[in-house]
């Protein structure tokens, strides 16, 4: 396929969650982040709990 501008763009997702949603799945999110070695993600979740 030919080279296009899309080859040079970075795609990011912005996700939001309600306080209730975080309380329901936050601990599991932190656990998964820890298992996958995503320590900053784990810290981000645990700081919000």
TIRO-2110 file (N, C-alpha, C; in Angstrom, 1 decimal):
// TIRO-2110
0.8, -1.2, 0.0, N, 1, A
0.0, 0.0, 0.0, CA, 1, A
0.9, 1.2, 0.0, C, 1, A
0.4, 2.3, -0.6, N, 2, A
1.3, 3.5, -0.7, CA, 2, A
1.4, 4.2, 0.7, C, 2, A
2.4, 5.0, 0.8, N, 3, A
2.7, 5.7, 2.0, CA, 3, A
1.7, 6.9, 2.1, C, 3, A
1.1, 7.1, 3.3, N, 4, A
0.2, 8.2, 3.4, CA, 4, A
0.5, 8.9, 4.8, C, 4, A
-0.2, 10.0, 5.0, N, 5, A
-0.1, 10.8, 6.2, CA, 5, A
-0.4, 9.9, 7.4, C, 5, A
-1.4, 9.0, 7.3, N, 6, A
-1.8, 8.1, 8.4, CA, 6, A
-0.7, 7.3, 8.9, C, 6, A
0.4, 7.0, 8.2, N, 7, A
1.5, 6.3, 8.6, CA, 7, A
2.3, 7.0, 9.7, C, 7, A
2.1, 8.3, 9.7, N, 8, A
2.9, 9.2, 10.7, CA, 8, A
2.1, 9.7, 11.8, C, 8, A
0.8, 9.3, 11.9, N, 9, A
0.0, 9.8, 13.0, CA, 9, A
-0.1, 8.8, 14.1, C, 9, A
-0.1, 9.3, 15.3, N, 10, A
-0.2, 8.4, 16.5, CA, 10, A
-1.7, 8.4, 16.9, C, 10, A
-2.2, 7.3, 17.1, N, 11, A
-3.6, 7.2, 17.5, CA, 11, A
-3.7, 7.0, 19.0, C, 11, A
-4.5, 7.7, 19.7, N, 12, A
-4.6, 7.6, 21.2, CA, 12, A
-6.1, 7.5, 21.5, C, 12, A
-6.4, 6.8, 22.6, N, 13, A
-7.8, 6.7, 23.1, CA, 13, A
-7.9, 7.4, 24.4, C, 13, A
-8.9, 8.2, 24.6, N, 14, A
-9.2, 8.8, 25.8, CA, 14, A
-10.4, 8.2, 26.4, C, 14, A
-10.2, 7.6, 27.6, N, 15, A
-11.3, 6.8, 28.2, CA, 15, A
-11.7, 7.5, 29.5, C, 15, A
-12.9, 7.6, 29.8, N, 16, A
-13.4, 8.1, 31.1, CA, 16, A
-14.3, 7.1, 31.7, C, 16, A
-14.4, 7.2, 33.0, N, 17, A
-15.2, 6.3, 33.8, CA, 17, A
-15.8, 7.1, 35.0, C, 17, A
-17.0, 6.7, 35.4, N, 18, A
-17.6, 7.3, 36.5, CA, 18, A
-16.9, 6.8, 37.8, C, 18, A
-17.1, 7.5, 38.9, N, 19, A
-16.6, 7.1, 40.2, CA, 19, A
-17.1, 5.7, 40.5, C, 19, A
-18.4, 5.5, 40.3, N, 20, A
-19.0, 4.2, 40.6, CA, 20, A
-18.3, 3.1, 39.8, C, 20, A
-18.1, 3.4, 38.5, N, 21, A
-17.4, 2.4, 37.6, CA, 21, A
-16.0, 2.1, 38.1, C, 21, A
-15.3, 3.1, 38.5, N, 22, A
-13.9, 2.9, 39.0, CA, 22, A
-14.0, 2.0, 40.3, C, 22, A
-14.9, 2.3, 41.2, N, 23, A
-15.0, 1.5, 42.4, CA, 23, A
-15.4, 0.1, 42.1, C, 23, A
-16.1, -0.2, 41.0, N, 24, A
-16.5, -1.5, 40.7, CA, 24, A
-15.4, -2.4, 40.1, C, 24, A
-14.6, -1.7, 39.2, N, 25, A
-13.5, -2.5, 38.5, CA, 25, A
-12.1, -2.0, 38.7, C, 25, A
-11.9, -1.0, 39.5, N, 26, A
-10.6, -0.4, 39.7, CA, 26, A
-9.5, -1.4, 40.2, C, 26, A
-9.9, -2.2, 41.2, N, 27, A
-8.9, -3.1, 41.7, CA, 27, A
-8.5, -4.2, 40.7, C, 27, A
-9.4, -4.6, 39.9, N, 28, A
-9.1, -5.6, 38.8, CA, 28, A
-8.2, -4.9, 37.8, C, 28, A
-8.5, -3.6, 37.5, N, 29, A
-7.7, -2.9, 36.5, CA, 29, A
-6.2, -2.8, 37.0, C, 29, A
-6.1, -2.5, 38.3, N, 30, A
-4.7, -2.3, 38.8, CA, 30, A
-4.0, -3.7, 38.8, C, 30, A
-4.7, -4.7, 39.1, N, 31, A
-4.1, -6.1, 39.1, CA, 31, A
-3.6, -6.4, 37.7, C, 31, A
-4.5, -6.2, 36.7, N, 32, A
-4.1, -6.5, 35.3, CA, 32, A
-2.9, -5.7, 34.9, C, 32, A
-2.9, -4.4, 35.2, N, 33, A
-1.8, -3.5, 34.9, CA, 33, A
-0.5, -4.0, 35.5, C, 33, A
-0.6, -4.4, 36.8, N, 34, A
0.6, -4.9, 37.5, CA, 34, A
1.1, -6.2, 36.8, C, 34, A
0.3, -7.1, 36.5, N, 35, A
0.7, -8.3, 35.8, CA, 35, A
1.3, -8.1, 34.5, C, 35, A
0.8, -7.1, 33.7, N, 36, A
1.4, -6.7, 32.4, CA, 36, A
2.6, -5.8, 32.5, C, 36, A
3.0, -5.4, 33.7, N, 37, A
4.2, -4.6, 33.9, CA, 37, A
3.9, -3.1, 33.6, C, 37, A
2.6, -2.7, 33.6, N, 38, A
2.3, -1.3, 33.3, CA, 38, A
2.2, -0.6, 34.7, C, 38, A
3.3, -0.3, 35.3, N, 39, A
3.3, 0.2, 36.7, CA, 39, A
2.7, 1.6, 36.8, C, 39, A
2.9, 2.4, 35.8, N, 40, A
2.4, 3.8, 35.9, CA, 40, A
0.8, 3.7, 35.8, C, 40, A
0.3, 2.8, 35.0, N, 41, A
-1.1, 2.6, 34.8, CA, 41, A
-1.7, 2.1, 36.2, C, 41, A
-1.0, 1.2, 36.8, N, 42, A
-1.4, 0.7, 38.1, CA, 42, A
-1.5, 1.8, 39.1, C, 42, A
-0.4, 2.6, 39.1, N, 43, A
-0.4, 3.7, 40.1, CA, 43, A
-1.5, 4.7, 39.8, C, 43, A
-1.8, 5.0, 38.6, N, 44, A
-2.8, 5.9, 38.2, CA, 44, A
-4.2, 5.4, 38.7, C, 44, A
-4.5, 4.2, 38.6, N, 45, A
-5.7, 3.6, 39.1, CA, 45, A
-5.8, 3.6, 40.6, C, 45, A
-4.7, 3.2, 41.2, N, 46, A
-4.8, 3.1, 42.7, CA, 46, A
-4.8, 4.4, 43.4, C, 46, A
-4.3, 5.4, 42.7, N, 47, A
-4.3, 6.8, 43.3, CA, 47, A
-5.8, 7.3, 43.3, C, 47, A
-6.6, 6.8, 42.3, N, 48, A
-8.0, 7.3, 42.2, CA, 48, A
-8.9, 6.5, 43.1, C, 48, A
-8.5, 5.3, 43.6, N, 49, A
-9.4, 4.5, 44.4, CA, 49, A
-9.6, 5.1, 45.8, C, 49, A
END
